[in-house]
Every structure is written in C-alpha cells, then in structure tokens.
Amino acid sequence: QRQFPLTEDDVIVLKSSFSFDASIWQLFWWMIPGASMYLLPQDWEKDPALMTEAFTNEGVTTAHFIPAMANSFLDQVEMETEEKRTSLAKTLKRVFAGGEALAPQTAARFARSLPETAVIHGYGPTEATVDAAFYRYDHEKDRERMRLPIGKPVPGARLYILDSEKAVQPIGVAGELYIAGAGVARGYLNRPELTEERFLDDPFYSGERMYQTGDLA
C-alpha cells in the first residue's frame, strides 16, 4: 500500500487459488484503503477472453499474473478491437507479475498493448511470505535488457548478497541472495534439518533470522 497506494475506487481481482501464496495480498490488500475485490468465477482464469471481458465489465484496476499466463492474456488483448483495448487500458492500472521470472519481452508487450498499465516485477519465495522485492518496468530503460532486475526490498524486508562466509559482497561482485525481515517464515513444518540449513541467524540484526534463497545475485 505504501509503494502502490490503492484508493476506494480500485478493484483487485482474485483469480489465484488459495493455496498459491500470491493470493494473500489479493485477499486482504483491498481492505486497507476500502477498495473492492472481484472474485473471478472458477476456471475463468484459464480463458483469456473471459478474463479480458470480466476485467473491463468489473472495472478491475489491479491484477496478478504468472508470466506464462500474462502472455496468453496479452495474446487475447492484441486480438481485441481497438475500442475494447482502449476500454481495458483505461481501467487496468497495474499488473503484478510473479511466480517465475518476468521476461523483458513480456513486459514490453504490456507497454505496447496497454501503455498506461504499470507492470511490477515481483520477487520472493514462499518462505519470505510472498514478495520480498519489486521492480517497476520502465519501457524506455528496460526494453533492451536480457533480464529484469528484482529491484528493491519491500518495506519490512532486507536483502543481502553474501559470500560463503556470510560476508557482504561489494557492488558488482556475485554472491548468494539472503532475505531477512518481518516476512521471513519460522522454518519448514516437521523438517528440522532443512530448517536449520536454510533459516539462519541474521548476522547483522541480533535475534532475527534470514532465509538462504539459493539464488545467485
């Protein structure tokens, strides 16, 4: 809400399964500013034509896509009439992409088809309680990139790039990504050995924990 403030006029679409971690913000974010949530009918998320129609009719302003589904959605948008594309572009203010890396080519398609829609690349394993970092796509700056950055940590999260001795790496030197902060889980249920391996004491904040992502950065 701090980074991408909603108002009472916004509508979030809930189209994720409750077992998918991204459903958390779809379920609860809208309550903070007194916005609305539109519950997409079951299985409509598999049909881009039904989605585009519903988004327009219900005035959806905020949606989440796994990048693979985003491409299918954009295929449909590109087939719509100019009138329908214009109508959708007026309502859909922001799209969050997560669950897998967002390709610059996919983000660029949004910029071409829905130029007023902000595209936010979210990064975060489930162990960090959904997103730990975000990056807002900039078409002029990012269209030639081979891959998009994960951006900056969300409020309440800290990102460290450390070497094998848990020392901070200098700018430009590769290391392993660790996540710390309020969103880090306590561990894996009934898996103490894996918990001990991946959830470590934060060397920079006494009494707090960090998660070893296994991702290079």
Rosetta blueprint (number, residue, H / E / L):
1 Q L
2 R L
3 Q L
4 F L
5 P L
6 L L
7 T L
8 E L
9 D L
10 D L
11 V E
12 I E
13 V E
14 L E
15 K L
16 S L
17 S L
18 F L
19 S L
20 F L
21 D L
22 A L
23 S H
24 I H
25 W H
26 Q H
27 L H
28 F H
29 W H
30 W H
31 M H
32 I L
33 P L
34 G L
35 A L
36 S E
37 M E
38 Y E
39 L E
40 L L
41 P L
42 Q L
43 D L
44 W H
45 E H
46 K H
47 D L
48 P H
49 A H
50 L H
51 M H
52 T H
53 E H
54 A H
55 F H
56 T H
57 N H
58 E H
59 G L
60 V L
61 T L
62 T E
63 A E
64 H E
65 F E
66 I L
67 P H
68 A H
69 M H
70 A H
71 N H
72 S H
73 F H
74 L H
75 D H
76 Q H
77 V H
78 E H
79 M H
80 E L
81 T L
82 E H
83 E H
84 K H
85 R H
86 T H
87 S H
88 L H
89 A H
90 K H
91 T H
92 L L
93 K L
94 R E
95 V E
96 F E
97 A E
98 G L
99 G L
100 E L
101 A L
102 L L
103 A L
104 P H
105 Q H
106 T H
107 A H
108 A H
109 R H
110 F H
111 A H
112 R H
113 S H
114 L L
115 P L
116 E L
117 T L
118 A E
119 V E
120 I E
121 H E
122 G E
123 Y E
124 G L
125 P L
126 T H
127 E H
128 A H
129 T L
130 V L
131 D L
132 A L
133 A E
134 F E
135 Y E
136 R E
137 Y L
138 D L
139 H H
140 E H
141 K H
142 D H
143 R L
144 E L
145 R L
146 M L
147 R L
148 L L
149 P L
150 I L
151 G L
152 K E
153 P E
154 V L
155 P L
156 G L
157 A E
158 R E
159 L E
160 Y E
161 I E
162 L E
163 D L
164 S L
165 E L
166 K L
167 A L
168 V E
169 Q L
170 P L
171 I L
172 G L
173 V L
174 A L
175 G L
176 E E
177 L E
178 Y E
179 I E
180 A E
181 G E
182 A L
183 G L
184 V L
185 A L
186 R L
187 G L
188 Y L
189 L L
190 N L
191 R L
192 P H
193 E H
194 L H
195 T H
196 E H
197 E H
198 R H
199 F E
200 L E
201 D E
202 D L
203 P L
204 F L
205 Y L
206 S L
207 G L
208 E L
209 R E
210 M E
211 Y E
212 Q E
213 T E
214 G E
215 D E
216 L E
217 A L
